Amino acid sequence: MSWLLLGAIVPSLVVSAAAAAAIRRLAPHVGLVDRPGHRKVHTTPTPLGGGLAIWLGMVLPFAAGHLMLANATETAPGVFVLPGGWTLPPLVAKHVGGLQQQAPRLWFLLACATALVALGLIDDRRGLDWRLRLATQALVAAVLVSWWEGWRLSLFLPSVWLTGLLSVIWIVGLVNSFNMLDNMDGLSAGVAAIAAAMLAAVLLTTPSPITHQPQLFVSGFLLVLAGSLLGFLWHNRPPAKLFMGDAGSYFLGFCLATATSMATFTGGDLPPHTILAPLCILAVPLYDTVTVVWIRLRQRRSPFEGDKSHFSHRLVEMGMTKGQAVLTIYLTTATCGLGGLLLHQVDEGGAWIVVLLVVCVLTLIAILETTGRKRQRDE
């Protein structure tokens, strides 16, 4: 298992950190700069394009791994040798056939994700109408879901078109949730890294009902994503020297959404309530999106109009510093995610307790927010 962790996280972390350093210098020369504004919390112009570093942190390690597998020679049963005499680790050698079989799915997924990175870069550079952004996101999600049935959510529904529609909504919803969450230094990338690591932990401890083995393909994908985000966070930590931009938030939201769609959270010996694990782990981004949309609609404004009504902004209004607000959201994400880690180990009664725990945590946050804002208004 240590080989999986090191092999997935370290290369993507190194590539992402190095790419981010280069992008910091190049971004201003191509007009990728986020300038301060009335709905921004930063006070100095900051380079955009960190999403490209996250993307490279995913694509380059996978490309290198694919080339290694393509050039590996089986010299004995279960023993694969690379050019130069290097031998594949036993964990990798054991799953060479499965990795080669999954390669087309992986590259198709990354191709769809790359289309959203391109959309985000155009939006970062020129600004796009929200209708065009949503339509493109939905189109990419629909292409992905319709291409392979394995990318549809498992919802115990007999209707293929309904599960396909809900899968598209899930993908587009998470893409925009992480886009909305990207409003303070280190926030969206940090929450995504925590979520990716926890989802990977669930899949490594939850055997597939078909193979009865840990779900290495999806968990490995998520660990590579976590490593890439950690490399980017070195440059995005407060005070941020680089922003991920829409390109990055679209990419990581898409990757997390499709990973949860590909993963098997129920079936066979697994209880049905384990399907709630992604909702627990991703509860905070979803909470931020729902509350922001509600606040904007209540004020009779467009839900797509940017402002400072996000979860993090509301915590700052209560008196926290930006760093404290980000840390609070990290801890809230981890608390809700820890409940998701337990779902496959408890019975139905225990699952209700886990869900109620998550609801109580978010309700407590909402009460504190409401009380803090009311006191500020009274003062």
Contacts in CASP RR format, 6 or more apart in sequence:
PFRMAT RR
TARGET T0000
AUTHOR 0000-0000-0000
METHOD contacts of the structure
MODEL  1
MSWLLLGAIVPSLVVSAAAAAAIRRLAPHVGLVDRPGHRKVHTTPTPLGG
GLAIWLGMVLPFAAGHLMLANATETAPGVFVLPGGWTLPPLVAKHVGGLQ
QQAPRLWFLLACATALVALGLIDDRRGLDWRLRLATQALVAAVLVSWWEG
WRLSLFLPSVWLTGLLSVIWIVGLVNSFNMLDNMDGLSAGVAAIAAAMLA
AVLLTTPSPITHQPQLFVSGFLLVLAGSLLGFLWHNRPPAKLFMGDAGSY
FLGFCLATATSMATFTGGDLPPHTILAPLCILAVPLYDTVTVVWIRLRQR
RSPFEGDKSHFSHRLVEMGMTKGQAVLTIYLTTATCGLGGLLLHQVDEGG
AWIVVLLVVCVLTLIAILETTGRKRQRDE
1 91 0 8 1.000
1 204 0 8 1.000
3 89 0 8 1.000
3 90 0 8 1.000
3 91 0 8 1.000
3 92 0 8 1.000
4 91 0 8 1.000
4 216 0 8 1.000
4 219 0 8 1.000
4 220 0 8 1.000
4 223 0 8 1.000
5 223 0 8 1.000
8 61 0 8 1.000
8 220 0 8 1.000
8 223 0 8 1.000
8 224 0 8 1.000
8 227 0 8 1.000
9 223 0 8 1.000
9 224 0 8 1.000
9 226 0 8 1.000
9 227 0 8 1.000
9 230 0 8 1.000
10 227 0 8 1.000
11 57 0 8 1.000
11 60 0 8 1.000
11 61 0 8 1.000
11 64 0 8 1.000
11 224 0 8 1.000
12 57 0 8 1.000
12 58 0 8 1.000
12 61 0 8 1.000
12 224 0 8 1.000
12 225 0 8 1.000
12 227 0 8 1.000
12 228 0 8 1.000
12 231 0 8 1.000
13 227 0 8 1.000
13 228 0 8 1.000
13 230 0 8 1.000
13 231 0 8 1.000
14 231 0 8 1.000
15 56 0 8 1.000
15 57 0 8 1.000
15 60 0 8 1.000
15 61 0 8 1.000
15 228 0 8 1.000
16 53 0 8 1.000
16 54 0 8 1.000
16 56 0 8 1.000
16 57 0 8 1.000
16 227 0 8 1.000
16 228 0 8 1.000
16 229 0 8 1.000
16 230 0 8 1.000
16 231 0 8 1.000
16 232 0 8 1.000
17 53 0 8 1.000
17 231 0 8 1.000
17 232 0 8 1.000
17 234 0 8 1.000
17 235 0 8 1.000
19 52 0 8 1.000
19 53 0 8 1.000
19 56 0 8 1.000
19 57 0 8 1.000
20 50 0 8 1.000
20 53 0 8 1.000
20 231 0 8 1.000
20 232 0 8 1.000
20 234 0 8 1.000
20 235 0 8 1.000
20 236 0 8 1.000
20 242 0 8 1.000
21 235 0 8 1.000
23 47 0 8 1.000
23 49 0 8 1.000
23 50 0 8 1.000
23 52 0 8 1.000
23 53 0 8 1.000
23 242 0 8 1.000
24 47 0 8 1.000
24 235 0 8 1.000
24 241 0 8 1.000
24 242 0 8 1.000
27 33 0 8 1.000
27 47 0 8 1.000
27 48 0 8 1.000
27 49 0 8 1.000
27 50 0 8 1.000
27 242 0 8 1.000
28 45 0 8 1.000
28 47 0 8 1.000
30 125 0 8 1.000
31 125 0 8 1.000
32 47 0 8 1.000
32 48 0 8 1.000
32 49 0 8 1.000
32 121 0 8 1.000
32 124 0 8 1.000
32 125 0 8 1.000
33 45 0 8 1.000
33 46 0 8 1.000
33 47 0 8 1.000
33 48 0 8 1.000
34 40 0 8 1.000
34 42 0 8 1.000
34 45 0 8 1.000
34 46 0 8 1.000
34 47 0 8 1.000
34 48 0 8 1.000
34 124 0 8 1.000
34 243 0 8 1.000
34 245 0 8 1.000
35 45 0 8 1.000
36 42 0 8 1.000
36 43 0 8 1.000
36 44 0 8 1.000
36 45 0 8 1.000
39 306 0 8 1.000
39 307 0 8 1.000
39 308 0 8 1.000
41 183 0 8 1.000
41 184 0 8 1.000
41 308 0 8 1.000
41 313 0 8 1.000
41 316 0 8 1.000
41 322 0 8 1.000
42 185 0 8 1.000
42 240 0 8 1.000
46 240 0 8 1.000
46 241 0 8 1.000
46 242 0 8 1.000
46 243 0 8 1.000
47 241 0 8 1.000
47 242 0 8 1.000
47 243 0 8 1.000
48 124 0 8 1.000
48 242 0 8 1.000
48 243 0 8 1.000
48 244 0 8 1.000
48 245 0 8 1.000
48 247 0 8 1.000
49 121 0 8 1.000
49 124 0 8 1.000
49 242 0 8 1.000
49 243 0 8 1.000
49 244 0 8 1.000
49 245 0 8 1.000
49 247 0 8 1.000
49 248 0 8 1.000
50 232 0 8 1.000
50 235 0 8 1.000
50 236 0 8 1.000
50 242 0 8 1.000
50 243 0 8 1.000
50 244 0 8 1.000
50 245 0 8 1.000
50 247 0 8 1.000
50 248 0 8 1.000
51 117 0 8 1.000
51 232 0 8 1.000
51 244 0 8 1.000
51 245 0 8 1.000
51 247 0 8 1.000
51 248 0 8 1.000
51 251 0 8 1.000
52 117 0 8 1.000
52 121 0 8 1.000
52 247 0 8 1.000
52 248 0 8 1.000
53 228 0 8 1.000
53 231 0 8 1.000
53 232 0 8 1.000
53 235 0 8 1.000
53 242 0 8 1.000
54 189 0 8 1.000
54 228 0 8 1.000
54 229 0 8 1.000
54 232 0 8 1.000
54 244 0 8 1.000
54 248 0 8 1.000
54 251 0 8 1.000
54 252 0 8 1.000
55 113 0 8 1.000
55 114 0 8 1.000
55 117 0 8 1.000
55 247 0 8 1.000
55 248 0 8 1.000
55 251 0 8 1.000
56 228 0 8 1.000
57 224 0 8 1.000
57 227 0 8 1.000
57 228 0 8 1.000
58 110 0 8 1.000
58 113 0 8 1.000
58 224 0 8 1.000
58 225 0 8 1.000
58 228 0 8 1.000
58 255 0 8 1.000
59 110 0 8 1.000
59 114 0 8 1.000
61 224 0 8 1.000
62 106 0 8 1.000
62 107 0 8 1.000
62 110 0 8 1.000
62 224 0 8 1.000
66 103 0 8 1.000
66 107 0 8 1.000
68 82 0 8 1.000
68 88 0 8 1.000
69 96 0 8 1.000
69 99 0 8 1.000
69 100 0 8 1.000
69 103 0 8 1.000
71 82 0 8 1.000
71 83 0 8 1.000
72 80 0 8 1.000
72 81 0 8 1.000
72 82 0 8 1.000
72 88 0 8 1.000
72 96 0 8 1.000
73 80 0 8 1.000
73 81 0 8 1.000
73 82 0 8 1.000
74 80 0 8 1.000
74 81 0 8 1.000
74 96 0 8 1.000
75 81 0 8 1.000
78 93 0 8 1.000
78 94 0 8 1.000
78 96 0 8 1.000
79 87 0 8 1.000
79 93 0 8 1.000
80 87 0 8 1.000
80 88 0 8 1.000
80 92 0 8 1.000
80 93 0 8 1.000
80 96 0 8 1.000
81 87 0 8 1.000
81 88 0 8 1.000
82 88 0 8 1.000
87 93 0 8 1.000
88 96 0 8 1.000
92 99 0 8 1.000
95 216 0 8 1.000
98 217 0 8 1.000
99 217 0 8 1.000
102 217 0 8 1.000
105 148 0 8 1.000
106 221 0 8 1.000
108 144 0 8 1.000
108 147 0 8 1.000
108 148 0 8 1.000
109 144 0 8 1.000
109 151 0 8 1.000
109 258 0 8 1.000
112 140 0 8 1.000
112 141 0 8 1.000
112 143 0 8 1.000
112 144 0 8 1.000
112 254 0 8 1.000
112 258 0 8 1.000
113 251 0 8 1.000
113 254 0 8 1.000
113 255 0 8 1.000
113 258 0 8 1.000
115 136 0 8 1.000
115 140 0 8 1.000
116 136 0 8 1.000
116 137 0 8 1.000
116 140 0 8 1.000
116 175 0 8 1.000
116 247 0 8 1.000
116 250 0 8 1.000
116 251 0 8 1.000
116 254 0 8 1.000
117 247 0 8 1.000
117 248 0 8 1.000
117 250 0 8 1.000
117 251 0 8 1.000
118 247 0 8 1.000
119 128 0 8 1.000
119 133 0 8 1.000
119 136 0 8 1.000
119 137 0 8 1.000
119 246 0 8 1.000
119 247 0 8 1.000
119 250 0 8 1.000
120 245 0 8 1.000
120 246 0 8 1.000
120 247 0 8 1.000
120 248 0 8 1.000
120 250 0 8 1.000
121 246 0 8 1.000
121 247 0 8 1.000
122 128 0 8 1.000
123 133 0 8 1.000
123 246 0 8 1.000
123 247 0 8 1.000
124 245 0 8 1.000
124 246 0 8 1.000
124 247 0 8 1.000
130 304 0 8 1.000
134 172 0 8 1.000
134 176 0 8 1.000
137 171 0 8 1.000
137 172 0 8 1.000
137 175 0 8 1.000
137 176 0 8 1.000
137 250 0 8 1.000
138 168 0 8 1.000
138 172 0 8 1.000
140 254 0 8 1.000
141 167 0 8 1.000
141 168 0 8 1.000
141 171 0 8 1.000
141 172 0 8 1.000
141 254 0 8 1.000
141 257 0 8 1.000
142 168 0 8 1.000
144 151 0 8 1.000
144 171 0 8 1.000
144 258 0 8 1.000
145 151 0 8 1.000
145 152 0 8 1.000
145 164 0 8 1.000
145 167 0 8 1.000
145 168 0 8 1.000
145 171 0 8 1.000
145 261 0 8 1.000
146 164 0 8 1.000
149 160 0 8 1.000
150 261 0 8 1.000
150 262 0 8 1.000
151 167 0 8 1.000
151 258 0 8 1.000
151 261 0 8 1.000
151 262 0 8 1.000
152 160 0 8 1.000
152 163 0 8 1.000
152 164 0 8 1.000
152 167 0 8 1.000
152 261 0 8 1.000
153 163 0 8 1.000
153 164 0 8 1.000
153 166 0 8 1.000
153 167 0 8 1.000
153 170 0 8 1.000
153 260 0 8 1.000
153 261 0 8 1.000
154 163 0 8 1.000
154 264 0 8 1.000
154 265 0 8 1.000
154 266 0 8 1.000
154 267 0 8 1.000
154 275 0 8 1.000
155 163 0 8 1.000
155 166 0 8 1.000
155 275 0 8 1.000
156 272 0 8 1.000
157 163 0 8 1.000
157 166 0 8 1.000
167 261 0 8 1.000
170 257 0 8 1.000
170 260 0 8 1.000
170 261 0 8 1.000
171 254 0 8 1.000
171 257 0 8 1.000
171 258 0 8 1.000
171 261 0 8 1.000
173 257 0 8 1.000
173 289 0 8 1.000
174 253 0 8 1.000
174 254 0 8 1.000
174 256 0 8 1.000
174 257 0 8 1.000
174 282 0 8 1.000
174 285 0 8 1.000
175 249 0 8 1.000
175 250 0 8 1.000
175 253 0 8 1.000
175 254 0 8 1.000
175 257 0 8 1.000
176 289 0 8 1.000
177 253 0 8 1.000
177 282 0 8 1.000
177 285 0 8 1.000
177 286 0 8 1.000
177 288 0 8 1.000
177 289 0 8 1.000
178 188 0 8 1.000
178 191 0 8 1.000
178 192 0 8 1.000
178 249 0 8 1.000
178 250 0 8 1.000
178 252 0 8 1.000
178 253 0 8 1.000
178 256 0 8 1.000
178 285 0 8 1.000
179 188 0 8 1.000
179 246 0 8 1.000
179 249 0 8 1.000
179 250 0 8 1.000
179 253 0 8 1.000
180 285 0 8 1.000
180 288 0 8 1.000
180 289 0 8 1.000
180 292 0 8 1.000
180 310 0 8 1.000
181 187 0 8 1.000
181 188 0 8 1.000
181 191 0 8 1.000
181 249 0 8 1.000
181 285 0 8 1.000
181 288 0 8 1.000
181 289 0 8 1.000
181 310 0 8 1.000
181 311 0 8 1.000
181 312 0 8 1.000
182 188 0 8 1.000
182 189 0 8 1.000
182 243 0 8 1.000
182 244 0 8 1.000
182 245 0 8 1.000
182 248 0 8 1.000
182 249 0 8 1.000
183 308 0 8 1.000
183 310 0 8 1.000
183 312 0 8 1.000
183 313 0 8 1.000
184 312 0 8 1.000
184 322 0 8 1.000
184 323 0 8 1.000
184 325 0 8 1.000
184 326 0 8 1.000
185 236 0 8 1.000
185 237 0 8 1.000
185 238 0 8 1.000
185 239 0 8 1.000
185 240 0 8 1.000
185 322 0 8 1.000
185 323 0 8 1.000
185 326 0 8 1.000
186 233 0 8 1.000
186 236 0 8 1.000
186 237 0 8 1.000
186 238 0 8 1.000
186 240 0 8 1.000
186 326 0 8 1.000
187 312 0 8 1.000
187 326 0 8 1.000
187 329 0 8 1.000
188 244 0 8 1.000
188 249 0 8 1.000
188 252 0 8 1.000
189 229 0 8 1.000
189 232 0 8 1.000
189 233 0 8 1.000
189 236 0 8 1.000
189 244 0 8 1.000
189 252 0 8 1.000
190 229 0 8 1.000
190 233 0 8 1.000
190 330 0 8 1.000
191 284 0 8 1.000
191 285 0 8 1.000
191 329 0 8 1.000
191 330 0 8 1.000
191 333 0 8 1.000
192 225 0 8 1.000
192 229 0 8 1.000
192 252 0 8 1.000
192 253 0 8 1.000
192 256 0 8 1.000
193 226 0 8 1.000
193 227 0 8 1.000
193 229 0 8 1.000
193 230 0 8 1.000
193 233 0 8 1.000
194 330 0 8 1.000
194 333 0 8 1.000
194 334 0 8 1.000
194 337 0 8 1.000
195 256 0 8 1.000
195 281 0 8 1.000
195 282 0 8 1.000
195 285 0 8 1.000
195 333 0 8 1.000
195 337 0 8 1.000
196 222 0 8 1.000
196 223 0 8 1.000
196 225 0 8 1.000
196 226 0 8 1.000
196 229 0 8 1.000
196 256 0 8 1.000
196 259 0 8 1.000
197 222 0 8 1.000
197 223 0 8 1.000
197 226 0 8 1.000
198 281 0 8 1.000
198 334 0 8 1.000
198 337 0 8 1.000
198 338 0 8 1.000
198 340 0 8 1.000
198 341 0 8 1.000
199 219 0 8 1.000
199 222 0 8 1.000
199 256 0 8 1.000
199 259 0 8 1.000
199 260 0 8 1.000
199 263 0 8 1.000
199 277 0 8 1.000
199 278 0 8 1.000
199 281 0 8 1.000
200 218 0 8 1.000
200 219 0 8 1.000
200 220 0 8 1.000
200 222 0 8 1.000
200 223 0 8 1.000
200 226 0 8 1.000
201 219 0 8 1.000
201 341 0 8 1.000
202 263 0 8 1.000
202 265 0 8 1.000
202 277 0 8 1.000
202 281 0 8 1.000
202 340 0 8 1.000
202 341 0 8 1.000
202 343 0 8 1.000
202 344 0 8 1.000
203 214 0 8 1.000
203 215 0 8 1.000
203 218 0 8 1.000
203 219 0 8 1.000
203 222 0 8 1.000
203 263 0 8 1.000
204 214 0 8 1.000
204 215 0 8 1.000
204 216 0 8 1.000
204 219 0 8 1.000
205 214 0 8 1.000
205 341 0 8 1.000
205 344 0 8 1.000
206 214 0 8 1.000
206 215 0 8 1.000
206 264 0 8 1.000
206 265 0 8 1.000
206 270 0 8 1.000
206 274 0 8 1.000
206 344 0 8 1.000
207 213 0 8 1.000
207 214 0 8 1.000
207 215 0 8 1.000
208 214 0 8 1.000
208 215 0 8 1.000
208 264 0 8 1.000
209 264 0 8 1.000
209 266 0 8 1.000
209 267 0 8 1.000
209 268 0 8 1.000
209 269 0 8 1.000
209 270 0 8 1.000
210 264 0 8 1.000
215 263 0 8 1.000
215 264 0 8 1.000
217 262 0 8 1.000
218 259 0 8 1.000
218 262 0 8 1.000
218 263 0 8 1.000
221 255 0 8 1.000
221 259 0 8 1.000
222 256 0 8 1.000
222 259 0 8 1.000
225 252 0 8 1.000
225 255 0 8 1.000
225 256 0 8 1.000
225 259 0 8 1.000
229 252 0 8 1.000
232 242 0 8 1.000
232 244 0 8 1.000
235 241 0 8 1.000
235 242 0 8 1.000
236 242 0 8 1.000
236 243 0 8 1.000
236 244 0 8 1.000
238 322 0 8 1.000
238 323 0 8 1.000
238 326 0 8 1.000
244 252 0 8 1.000
256 282 0 8 1.000
260 278 0 8 1.000
260 282 0 8 1.000
263 278 0 8 1.000
264 270 0 8 1.000
265 274 0 8 1.000
265 275 0 8 1.000
265 277 0 8 1.000
265 278 0 8 1.000
265 344 0 8 1.000
266 272 0 8 1.000
266 273 0 8 1.000
266 274 0 8 1.000
266 275 0 8 1.000
270 344 0 8 1.000
271 343 0 8 1.000
271 344 0 8 1.000
271 347 0 8 1.000
271 348 0 8 1.000
271 351 0 8 1.000
273 343 0 8 1.000
273 348 0 8 1.000
273 351 0 8 1.000
274 343 0 8 1.000
274 344 0 8 1.000
276 340 0 8 1.000
276 343 0 8 1.000
276 351 0 8 1.000
276 354 0 8 1.000
276 355 0 8 1.000
277 340 0 8 1.000
277 341 0 8 1.000
277 343 0 8 1.000
277 344 0 8 1.000
279 286 0 8 1.000
280 336 0 8 1.000
280 337 0 8 1.000
280 339 0 8 1.000
280 340 0 8 1.000
280 343 0 8 1.000
280 354 0 8 1.000
280 355 0 8 1.000
280 358 0 8 1.000
281 333 0 8 1.000
281 336 0 8 1.000
281 337 0 8 1.000
281 340 0 8 1.000
283 333 0 8 1.000
283 336 0 8 1.000
283 337 0 8 1.000
283 358 0 8 1.000
283 362 0 8 1.000
284 311 0 8 1.000
284 329 0 8 1.000
284 332 0 8 1.000
284 333 0 8 1.000
284 336 0 8 1.000
284 362 0 8 1.000
287 311 0 8 1.000
287 362 0 8 1.000
287 365 0 8 1.000
288 310 0 8 1.000
288 311 0 8 1.000
288 312 0 8 1.000
291 309 0 8 1.000
291 311 0 8 1.000
291 366 0 8 1.000
292 303 0 8 1.000
292 309 0 8 1.000
292 310 0 8 1.000
292 311 0 8 1.000
293 303 0 8 1.000
295 309 0 8 1.000
296 302 0 8 1.000
296 303 0 8 1.000
296 305 0 8 1.000
296 307 0 8 1.000
296 309 0 8 1.000
297 303 0 8 1.000
301 307 0 8 1.000
311 329 0 8 1.000
311 365 0 8 1.000
312 322 0 8 1.000
312 325 0 8 1.000
312 326 0 8 1.000
312 329 0 8 1.000
314 369 0 8 1.000
314 373 0 8 1.000
315 324 0 8 1.000
315 325 0 8 1.000
315 328 0 8 1.000
315 329 0 8 1.000
315 369 0 8 1.000
316 322 0 8 1.000
316 325 0 8 1.000
317 372 0 8 1.000
317 373 0 8 1.000
317 376 0 8 1.000
318 368 0 8 1.000
318 369 0 8 1.000
318 372 0 8 1.000
318 373 0 8 1.000
318 376 0 8 1.000
320 328 0 8 1.000
332 361 0 8 1.000
332 362 0 8 1.000
332 365 0 8 1.000
335 361 0 8 1.000
336 358 0 8 1.000
336 361 0 8 1.000
336 362 0 8 1.000
337 358 0 8 1.000
339 354 0 8 1.000
339 357 0 8 1.000
339 358 0 8 1.000
340 354 0 8 1.000
342 354 0 8 1.000
343 351 0 8 1.000
343 354 0 8 1.000
346 353 0 8 1.000
346 354 0 8 1.000
END
